Amino acid sequence: MLYHIDTEERSAGGVSGTVYQLSHAGNDSSIEVWPAHGFNCLRWKHRGQELLYVAPDWETNPVPTRSGIPILYPFPNRIRDGQFTHDGRTFQLPKNDSTKANAIHGFAPRNGWTISGYGTDTQGAWLHGNFRIAVNAPESVGQWPGDAELNVICRFTGHAIRMTFQVTNKGETSFPFGIGLHPYFQIPGAETINDAELHAPARSIWPLKDSLPSGPRQPVPDELNWQRPRRIASTNLDTVYGNLGVIRSKPEGLLLRAELKLPEAGEQLEVWTTENFRESVLFTPVHRKALCIEPYTCVTDAANLQTKGEDTGWVVLPPGGDWTGIVEFVWGQV
């Protein structure tokens, strides 16, 4: 069997739990998933090269959304003032962004998840995690309407990570949500991402003020336009894109949304999603050792913008309703 799953008890920031390593013996490739820290796929190694940035102080200070591939749920990015209204009721979230003025990135990356199963076959290895506010973040009950379960199957195939998402409304009232991923991709052997080439077509951006949308979508300005591949160079990004383009597609319904590569190295990263991951954030951390290409199902502050008539991607599931989506990251030859 080429694929293996190994487990080890590990601790970060004083929180211990089982870490799962899914590996492919034939090409020195593996991923490392930490369920106790938000089901974060913290590390991804391909042919001995590390593809994800991990903060050097992770073991002592595991900030939930600054390393690996954090899962953002039940909302990605910020909600203004940490407050929104659903079905006539106002909900107040912790104001936990860097300014302490807004809520950010939901409950899922900050809490432990439940593991439902794992296994291997001839095509890969998989790990199934689930998150439910009442079970995995009970202190947050009452801060969000309704009750739903997020199931994520993380499948590793040696050169790719596929995450399949399913949200099921378990309650008797409607359940609103958005999902995002916040991966930190680094270029093996490069000190920064400045020399990397990015191709991420989109026809609009959401103008931001203090990291929150300040108006409807606008055309993409030249300096933030990645319709054609070009070097990132010194461009600073913290930009929410809409009307995403498609580089190419697969018959199964996956759309290639972005490519990141070093042309001289002959390898590239591809970001594929289903159509319902309809927005994207591009972000350059201040250390510039990574680029975040973040698939989102909705825009920042969608919970509030949708009440103003904006098309935001905010999903509201009826009782018993289901939602599914897929994100796949592929590393391969140019």
KEDREN-879850 format. One record per residue: residue in three letters; chain; x, y, z of N, C-alpha, C in turn. Coordinates in steps of 0.1 Angstrom, whole numbers. Layout:
BEGIN
 residu chaine neast nnorth   nup caeast canorth  caup ceast cnorth   cup
    ALA      A     X      Y     Z      X       Y     Z     X      Y     Z
...
***
This chain:
BEGIN
 residu chaine neast nnorth   nup caeast canorth  caup ceast cnorth   cup
    MET      A     9    -12     0      0       0     0     9     12     0
    LEU      A     7     21   -10     16      33   -11    12     43    -1
    TYR      A    -1     44     3     -6      54    12    -6     49    27
    HIS      A    -3     58    36     -2      54    50    -8     66    58
    ILE      A   -14     62    70    -18      72    80   -11     69    93
    ASP      A    -4     78    98      2      77   111    -3     87   121
    THR      A    -4     84   134     -9      93   144     1     95   155
    GLU      A     1    107   161     10     110   171     4    121   180
    GLU      A     5    119   193      0     129   203    10    141   203
    ARG      A     5    153   200     13     165   199     6    176   207
    SER      A    14    186   210      9     198   217    13    211   211
    ALA      A     5    221   211      8     234   206     0    244   215
    GLY      A     7    254   220      1     264   229    -6    258   241
    GLY      A    -1    246   246     -7     240   257   -19    231   254
    VAL      A   -23    230   242    -34     222   238   -29    210   231
    SER      A   -32    198   237    -28     185   231   -38    179   223
    GLY      A   -34    170   214    -44     162   206   -36    153   196
    THR      A   -44    145   189    -38     136   180   -36    143   166
    VAL      A   -24    142   161    -20     148   148   -20    136   138
    TYR      A   -26    138   127    -27     128   116   -18    131   105
    GLN      A    -9    122   101      0     124    90    -5    114    79
    LEU      A    -9    119    68    -13     112    56    -2    112    46
    SER      A     4    101    42     16     101    34    16     92    22
    HIS      A    24     95    13     26      86     1    41     82     1
    ALA      A    43     69     3     56      64     5    65     66    -8
    GLY      A    59     66   -20     67      65   -32    74     78   -36
    ASN      A    69     90   -31     75     102   -36    77    112   -24
    ASP      A    79    107   -12     82     116     0    73    127     1
    SER      A    60    124     0     49     135     1    40    131    13
    SER      A    35    142    19     27     140    31    19    153    35
    ILE      A     9    151    42      2     162    49     1    159    63
    GLU      A    -1    170    71     -2     169    86   -14    177    90
    VAL      A   -24    170    96    -36     176   100   -38    176   115
    TRP      A   -41    188   121    -43     190   135   -57    192   139
    PRO      A   -65    182   142    -79     184   146   -81    192   158
    ALA      A   -72    191   168    -73     199   180   -72    214   178
    HIS      A   -66    218   166    -64     232   163   -72    235   150
    GLY      A   -85    233   150    -93     237   139   -93    228   127
    PHE      A   -88    215   128    -87     206   116   -78    213   106
    ASN      A   -68    220   110    -59     227   102   -49    217    95
    CYS      A   -49    217    82    -38     210    74   -26    219    75
    LEU      A   -18    216    85     -7     226    89     5    225    80
    ARG      A     8    213    75     20     211    67    16    202    55
    TRP      A    23    205    43     21     198    31    35    197    25
    LYS      A    40    184    24     54     182    18    52    174     5
    HIS      A    59    179    -5     58     172   -18    73    170   -23
    ARG      A    76    158   -25     90     154   -29   100    161   -19
    GLY      A    97    161    -6    106     166     4   106    181     5
    GLN      A    98    188    -3     97     202    -2    85    207     5
    GLU      A    86    217    14     75     222    22    67    232    14
    LEU      A    54    230    12     46     239     3    38    249    11
    LEU      A    37    247    24     29     256    33    38    263    43
    TYR      A    35    276    45     42     284    55    36    281    69
    VAL      A    45    279    79     41     277    93    49    287   101
    ALA      A    42    295   109     49     305   117    59    298   126
    PRO      A    71    303   128     82     297   135    79    294   150
    ASP      A    69    302   155     65     300   169    52    292   171
    TRP      A    49    284   161     36     276   161    35    268   174
    GLU      A    45    261   178     44     252   189    41    259   202
    THR      A    45    271   204     42     279   216    31    289   215
    ASN      A    28    293   202     18     303   200    11    300   187
    PRO      A     2    290   187     -5     286   175   -17    295   172
    VAL      A   -14    307   166    -24     316   162   -33    309   151
    PRO      A   -46    308   153    -54     299   145   -54    302   130
    THR      A   -51    314   125    -53     317   111   -40    323   105
    ARG      A   -28    319   110    -16     325   104    -6    314    99
    SER      A   -11    301    98     -2     290    93   -11    280    87
    GLY      A    -5    272    77    -11     261    72   -23    264    63
    ILE      A   -34    257    65    -47     259    57   -58    260    67
    PRO      A   -60    271    74    -72     273    83   -85    272    76
    ILE      A   -95    266    83   -109     266    77  -117    276    85
    LEU      A  -123    285    77   -130     297    83  -145    294    82
    TYR      A  -152    293    94   -166     289    94  -172    292   108
    PRO      A  -184    297   109   -195     298    99  -194    311    91
    PHE      A  -183    319    92   -181     330    83  -167    332    81
    PRO      A  -163    336    69   -149     340    66  -147    355    67
    ASN      A  -135    359    71   -131     373    72  -139    380    83
    ARG      A  -143    392    81   -149     400    92  -164    402    91
    ILE      A  -170    404   103   -184     409   104  -183    422   112
    ARG      A  -188    432   106   -187     446   111  -192    447   125
    ASP      A  -184    452   134   -188     454   148  -192    441   155
    GLY      A  -189    429   148   -192     416   154  -207    414   155
    GLN      A  -215    421   147   -230     421   149  -237    419   136
    PHE      A  -248    411   136   -256     410   125  -270    406   129
    THR      A  -280    407   120   -294     404   123  -298    392   114
    HIS      A  -305    382   120   -310     371   112  -324    368   118
    ASP      A  -334    368   108   -348     365   112  -353    374   123
    GLY      A  -349    386   123   -354     396   132  -347    396   146
    ARG      A  -336    388   147   -329     387   160  -315    392   158
    THR      A  -309    400   167   -296     405   166  -286    396   173
    PHE      A  -275    393   167   -265     384   173  -252    392   175
    GLN      A  -245    390   186   -233     397   189  -222    386   191
    LEU      A  -211    388   183   -200     379   183  -188    386   190
    PRO      A  -178    378   194   -166     384   200  -159    393   190
    LYS      A  -155    405   194   -147     414   186  -132    410   187
    ASN      A  -128    401   178   -115     395   179  -106    397   168
    ASP      A  -108    407   159    -98     410   149   -87    418   155
    SER      A   -77    422   147    -65     428   153   -69    442   159
    THR      A   -80    448   154    -84     461   159   -93    460   171
    LYS      A   -98    448   174   -108     446   184  -121    453   182
    ALA      A  -124    456   169   -136     463   165  -146    454   158
    ASN      A  -141    442   152   -149     433   144  -147    419   148
    ALA      A  -157    411   144   -155     396   145  -147    391   133
    ILE      A  -139    380   135   -132     376   123  -131    360   123
    HIS      A  -134    355   111   -130     341   107  -138    330   115
    GLY      A  -148    333   122   -157     323   128  -151    315   140
    PHE      A  -158    304   143   -155     296   154  -146    284   151
    ALA      A  -147    279   139   -141     266   135  -125    266   136
    PRO      A  -118    276   133   -104     276   134   -98    277   148
    ARG      A  -107    280   157   -102     283   171  -106    272   181
    ASN      A  -112    261   176   -116     250   184  -113    237   179
    GLY      A  -113    227   188   -110     213   183  -122    207   176
    TRP      A  -119    198   166   -129     192   158  -130    177   163
    THR      A  -141    171   158   -143     156   161  -139    149   148
    ILE      A  -132    137   150   -128     129   139  -138    118   138
    SER      A  -144    116   126   -154     106   123  -148     93   117
    GLY      A  -137     94   111   -131      83   104  -119     87    96
    TYR      A  -111     76    91   -100      78    83   -97     65    76
    GLY      A   -89     66    65    -86      53    58   -77     56    46
    THR      A   -73     45    39    -65      46    27   -71     37    17
    ASP      A   -68     40     4    -71      30    -7   -60     32   -17
    THR      A   -62     26   -29    -51      27   -39   -49     41   -45
    GLN      A   -59     50   -43    -58      63   -49   -54     74   -39
    GLY      A   -54     71   -26    -50      81   -17   -54     78    -2
    ALA      A   -53     88     6    -56      86    21   -66     98    24
    TRP      A   -75     95    34    -85     105    37   -87    106    52
    LEU      A   -92    117    56    -95     120    70  -108    128    71
    HIS      A  -117    123    79   -130     130    80  -132    136    93
    GLY      A  -134    150    93   -136     158   105  -149    165   105
    ASN      A  -155    167   116   -167     175   117  -167    185   128
    PHE      A  -175    195   126   -175     207   136  -190    211   137
    ARG      A  -194    212   150   -207     216   153  -206    225   165
    ILE      A  -212    237   164   -210     247   175  -214    242   189
    ALA      A  -225    235   190   -230     230   203  -220    220   209
    VAL      A  -213    213   200   -204     202   205  -190    207   206
    ASN      A  -185    214   196   -171     218   196  -168    232   200
    ALA      A  -178    240   202   -176     254   207  -188    258   215
    PRO      A  -191    250   226   -203     252   233  -204    266   240
    GLU      A  -193    272   242   -193     286   248  -198    296   238
    SER      A  -199    292   225   -204     301   215  -219    299   212
    VAL      A  -225    290   218   -239     288   216  -247    301   220
    GLY      A  -256    305   211   -263     318   214  -257    329   206
    GLN      A  -244    328   202   -238     338   194  -241    336   179
    TRP      A  -247    325   175   -250     322   161  -264    316   160
    PRO      A  -272    319   150   -285     314   149  -285    299   144
    GLY      A  -294    291   149   -296     278   144  -285    268   149
    ASP      A  -285    256   142   -276     245   146  -274    237   134
    ALA      A  -261    236   130   -258     228   118  -244    221   120
    GLU      A  -242    211   112   -229     204   113  -221    206   100
    LEU      A  -209    209   101   -199     210    90  -191    197    90
    ASN      A  -192    190    79   -184     178    77  -173    181    66
    VAL      A  -161    177    68   -150     180    59  -143    167    57
    ILE      A  -142    162    44   -133     151    41  -121    156    34
    CYS      A  -109    154    41    -97     159    35   -90    147    29
    ARG      A   -88    147    16    -83     136     8   -69    140     2
    PHE      A   -59    131     5    -45     134     0   -42    124   -10
    THR      A   -37    128   -22    -33     119   -33   -19    121   -37
    GLY      A   -10    125   -28      4     126   -32     8    139   -37
    HIS      A     0    144   -47      3     157   -53    -8    167   -51
    ALA      A   -19    162   -44    -31     171   -43   -37    169   -30
    ILE      A   -44    180   -25    -53     179   -13   -67    184   -18
    ARG      A   -76    175   -16    -90     178   -19   -98    179    -7
    MET      A  -105    190    -4   -114     191     7  -128    192     2
    THR      A  -136    182     7   -150     182     3  -158    186    16
    PHE      A  -167    196    14   -174     203    25  -189    199    24
    GLN      A  -195    196    35   -209     195    36  -215    201    48
    VAL      A  -224    210    47   -231     216    58  -245    211    58
    THR      A  -250    206    70   -263     201    72  -270    208    83
    ASN      A  -281    214    81   -289     221    91  -296    211   100
    LYS      A  -291    210   112   -297     200   122  -308    206   131
    GLY      A  -310    219   129   -320     226   138  -333    227   132
    GLU      A  -342    234   140   -355     237   135  -358    250   130
    THR      A  -347    258   129   -348     272   123  -337    272   112
    SER      A  -338    283   104   -328     285    93  -314    287    98
    PHE      A  -304    284    90   -290     285    95  -282    292    84
    PRO      A  -277    304    87   -269     312    77  -254    309    79
    PHE      A  -247    309    68   -232     307    69  -225    311    56
    GLY      A  -212    311    58   -202     312    47  -190    303    51
    ILE      A  -182    299    41   -170     291    43  -159    297    36
    GLY      A  -147    297    42   -135     301    35  -123    293    39
    LEU      A  -113    293    30   -100     287    34   -90    298    33
    HIS      A   -79    297    42    -69     307    43   -55    301    42
    PRO      A   -52    295    31    -39     288    29   -28    297    27
    TYR      A   -16    293    33     -4     301    32     6    293    24
    PHE      A     6    296    11     15     289     1    28    296     0
    GLN      A    39    288     2     52     293     0    59    286   -12
    ILE      A    69    292   -18     76     287   -29    88    280   -24
    PRO      A    90    267   -26    101     260   -21   114    266   -26
    GLY      A   123    268   -17    136     273   -20   137    289   -22
    ALA      A   126    295   -21    125     310   -22   123    317    -9
    GLU      A   130    328    -7    129     335     6   116    342     7
    THR      A   111    347    -5     98     354    -5    90    350   -17
    ILE      A    78    355   -18     70     351   -30    71    362   -41
    ASN      A    80    371   -39     81     382   -49    84    378   -63
    ASP      A    92    367   -65     95     363   -78    85    353   -84
    ALA      A    75    349   -76     65     340   -81    56    347   -91
    GLU      A    50    339  -100     41     344  -110    27    339  -107
    LEU      A    18    349  -107      4     346  -103    -6    349  -114
    HIS      A   -15    339  -116    -26     340  -126   -39    338  -118
    ALA      A   -47    348  -116    -59     346  -109   -70    356  -115
    PRO      A   -76    352  -126    -85     361  -132   -98    365  -124
    ALA      A  -101    377  -124   -114     382  -118  -118    395  -124
    ARG      A  -131    398  -125   -136     410  -132  -139    421  -122
    SER      A  -139    418  -109   -143     429  -100  -136    427   -86
    ILE      A  -135    438   -79   -131     438   -65  -141    445   -56
    TRP      A  -141    441   -43   -149     448   -34  -141    459   -27
    PRO      A  -144    472   -29   -136     483   -23  -136    481    -8
    LEU      A  -125    483    -1   -124     481    13  -121    494    21
    LYS      A  -126    496    32   -122     506    42  -121    500    55
    ASP      A  -109    500    61   -106     494    74  -110    479    73
    SER      A  -106    473    62   -107     458    59  -121    454    57
    LEU      A  -131    463    56   -145     459    54  -150    466    41
    PRO      A  -159    459    33   -164     464    21  -171    478    23
    SER      A  -167    487    15   -173     501    17  -182    505     6
    GLY      A  -185    495    -3   -194     498   -14  -196    486   -23
    PRO      A  -204    487   -34   -206     476   -43  -193    473   -51
    ARG      A  -193    462   -58   -181     458   -65  -178    468   -76
    GLN      A  -164    469   -79   -159     478   -89  -150    470   -98
    PRO      A  -147    476  -110   -137     470  -119  -124    469  -112
    VAL      A  -116    458  -116   -103     456  -110   -93    466  -116
    PRO      A   -86    474  -107    -76     483  -112   -64    476  -117
    ASP      A   -56    482  -125    -44     475  -132   -35    469  -122
    GLU      A   -32    476  -111    -22     471  -102   -26    459   -94
    LEU      A   -39    456   -94    -44     444   -87   -50    434   -97
    ASN      A   -47    435  -110    -53     427  -120   -43    415  -123
    TRP      A   -49    403  -122    -41     391  -125   -48    383  -135
    GLN      A   -54    390  -145    -61     383  -156   -51    375  -164
    ARG      A   -39    381  -165    -28     374  -172   -17    371  -162
    PRO      A    -9    361  -164      1     357  -154    12    369  -154
    ARG      A    16    372  -142     27     382  -140    33    380  -126
    ARG      A    45    385  -124     52     384  -111    45    392  -101
    ILE      A    45    387   -89     39     394   -77    48    406   -74
    ALA      A    61    405   -75     70     416   -72    67    422   -58
    SER      A    66    435   -57     64     441   -44    49    445   -42
    THR      A    40    439   -50     26     442   -48    21    438   -34
    ASN      A    15    447   -27      8     443   -14    -6    440   -17
    LEU      A   -11    429   -12    -24     424   -14   -32    421    -1
    ASP      A   -43    426     0    -53     422    10   -67    426     4
    THR      A   -70    419    -7    -80     423   -17   -91    412   -18
    VAL      A  -104    416   -18   -115     407   -20  -119    408   -35
    TYR      A  -119    397   -42   -122     396   -56  -136    390   -58
    GLY      A  -143    395   -68   -156     388   -72  -156    386   -87
    ASN      A  -167    380   -92   -168     377  -106  -156    370  -111
    LEU      A  -153    359  -104   -140     352  -107  -140    345  -121
    GLY      A  -129    346  -127   -127     339  -140  -124    324  -138
    VAL      A  -124    317  -150   -120     303  -150  -109    301  -160
    ILE      A   -98    296  -155    -87     293  -164   -90    281  -173
    ARG      A   -95    270  -166   -100     258  -173  -109    251  -163
    SER      A  -115    240  -168   -125     233  -159  -123    218  -161
    LYS      A  -129    210  -152   -129     196  -152  -143    191  -154
    PRO      A  -146    180  -161   -159     175  -163  -167    173  -150
    GLU      A  -160    171  -139   -167     168  -126  -172    181  -120
    GLY      A  -170    193  -126   -175     205  -121  -165    214  -113
    LEU      A  -152    210  -113   -142     219  -107  -137    229  -117
    LEU      A  -135    241  -111   -130     252  -119  -116    256  -115
    LEU      A  -107    258  -124    -93     263  -120   -94    278  -119
    ARG      A   -92    283  -106    -94     297  -103   -81    304  -102
    ALA      A   -70    297   -99    -57     304   -97   -45    295  -100
    GLU      A   -34    301  -104    -21     294  -106   -10    302  -100
    LEU      A    -1    295   -93     10     302   -87    23    294   -90
    LYS      A    33    301   -96     44     293  -100    57    301  -101
    LEU      A    68    294  -101     81     300  -104    85    294  -118
    PRO      A    84    301  -128     86     296  -142    99    288  -143
    GLU      A   109    293  -137    122     286  -139   123    273  -132
    ALA      A   115    271  -122    115     259  -114   107    248  -121
    GLY      A    98    251  -130     90     241  -138    79    235  -130
    GLU      A    75    241  -118     64     235  -111    54    247  -107
    GLN      A    42    243  -104     32     253  -101    21    247   -91
    LEU      A    15    256   -84      3     253   -76    -9    257   -83
    GLU      A   -20    248   -83    -33     252   -89   -43    252   -78
    VAL      A   -53    261   -79    -64     262   -69   -77    259   -77
    TRP      A   -83    248   -74    -96     244   -81  -107    245   -71
    THR      A  -119    249   -75   -131     250   -66  -143    246   -74
    THR      A  -154    243   -67   -167     243   -73  -172    257   -74
    GLU      A  -182    259   -82   -187     272   -86  -192    280   -74
    ASN      A  -196    273   -63   -202     280   -52  -191    287   -43
    PHE      A  -178    284   -45   -168     292   -39  -165    304   -49
    ARG      A  -173    314   -48   -175     324   -58  -167    337   -56
    GLU      A  -161    339   -44   -153     350   -41  -139    345   -38
    SER      A  -129    354   -38   -116     350   -34  -108    362   -28
    VAL      A  -100    359   -18    -91     369   -12   -77    366   -16
    LEU      A   -69    376   -20    -55     375   -22   -48    383   -11
    PHE      A   -39    377    -4    -33     384     8   -18    381     8
    THR      A   -10    391    10      4     390    12     7    393    26
    PRO      A    11    383    35     15     387    49    27    396    49
    VAL      A    28    403    60     39     413    61    52    407    59
    HIS      A    54    394    63     67     387    62    70    383    47
    ARG      A    60    383    39     61     380    24    68    367    21
    LYS      A    67    358    31     72     344    29    61    335    22
    ALA      A    49    340    21     38     332    16    28    341     8
    LEU      A    20    335     0      9     342    -6    -4    334    -2
    CYS      A   -14    341     3    -26     334     6   -36    336    -6
    ILE      A   -40    325   -11    -50     324   -22   -62    318   -15
    GLU      A   -72    326   -12    -83     322    -2   -96    320    -9
    PRO      A  -101    308   -12   -114     306   -18  -125    309    -7
    TYR      A  -135    317   -11   -146     320    -2  -159    317    -9
    THR      A  -169    313    -1   -182     312    -6  -190    325    -6
    CYS      A  -185    335     1   -192     348     2  -182    359     5
    VAL      A  -186    371     3   -178     383     6  -176    386    20
    THR      A  -166    393    24   -165     398    38  -177    406    42
    ASP      A  -182    403    55   -193     410    60  -206    407    53
    ALA      A  -207    395    47   -218     392    39  -231    392    47
    ALA      A  -230    388    60   -242     388    68  -249    401    69
    ASN      A  -241    412    68   -247     425    69  -250    431    55
    LEU      A  -241    428    45   -243     434    32  -255    428    25
    GLN      A  -259    416    28   -270     410    21  -283    416    25
    THR      A  -284    422    37   -296     429    41  -298    443    33
    LYS      A  -287    447    27   -287     459    19  -290    457     4
    GLY      A  -293    444     1   -296     441   -13  -284    437   -21
    GLU      A  -272    435   -15   -260     431   -23  -260    416   -26
    ASP      A  -255    412   -37   -253     398   -40  -240    394   -34
    THR      A  -241    387   -22   -229     384   -14  -225    370   -14
    GLY      A  -234    360   -17   -230     346   -16  -234    340    -3
    TRP      A  -240    348     6   -244     343    20  -255    332    18
    VAL      A  -252    321    24   -261     310    23  -270    309    35
    VAL      A  -283    306    33   -292     304    44  -299    290    42
    LEU      A  -296    280    50   -301     267    49  -314    265    56
    PRO      A  -325    260    50   -337     257    58  -335    245    67
    PRO      A  -344    242    76   -342     230    85  -341    218    76
    GLY      A  -331    209    79   -329     197    71  -321    199    58
    GLY      A  -318    212    55   -311     214    42  -297    211    42
    ASP      A  -291    208    30   -277     205    29  -271    214    18
    TRP      A  -258    216    20   -250     223    11  -236    216     9
    THR      A  -231    215    -3   -218     209    -5  -209    217   -14
    GLY      A  -196    216   -13   -187     223   -21  -173    216   -20
    ILE      A  -164    219   -29   -151     213   -30  -141    223   -33
    VAL      A  -129    222   -26   -117     230   -29  -106    220   -31
    GLU      A   -98    221   -41    -87     212   -44   -74    220   -47
    PHE      A   -63    217   -40    -50     223   -43   -41    212   -49
    VAL      A   -35    216   -61    -27     206   -68   -13    212   -71
    TRP      A    -3    204   -68     11     208   -71    16    199   -82
    GLY      A    21    205   -93     26     197  -104    35    204  -113
    GLN      A    37    198  -125     46     204  -135    39    215  -143
    VAL      A    47    225  -147     41     235  -155    39    230  -169
***
